[in-house]
């Protein structure tokens, strides 16, 4: 297991569509292990493979509280198959957009279908923070960031800030 570097906007790989996982092999198992280690170290509650530079449809999530036992969830090739009409608003952040939070409205409940690390297919209806996290991470697999769900003015402001920081880093 290894902690991998987390890509920060405006990194172009964060905007790419990810390829499905055809075979769950040692490479995918190692990726998942690294993603959990990276996510817990960050610390975060969700991580999508493109955030560590791997353009595959793999997500790791753990929304358990610090004082509770960990509840790691691995989603391979996840897809939302149903969503509630009821909406909820959460203040979202992203490991690829550090220290920036904004309220985002999403369906309050979703049903997600995915493959497990053992290769089985599962379907789970989720709500609350887990529903928000599932939707946020699946967005990553489609090249969508949570800032795409906020006003253009706010999105442009944060995008410019990170683009400027990236230019400074390259120049420095």
Secondary structure, 3 states (H helix, E strand, C coil): CCCCCCCCCCCHHHHCCCECCCCCCHHHHHHHHHHHHHHHHHCCCEEEHHHHCCCECEEEECCCCCCCCCCCEEEEEEEEEEECCCEEEEEEEECCEEEEEEEEEEECEEEEEEECCCCCEEEEEEEHHHHHHHHHHHHHHCCCCHHHHCCHHHHHHHHHHHHHHHHHHHHC
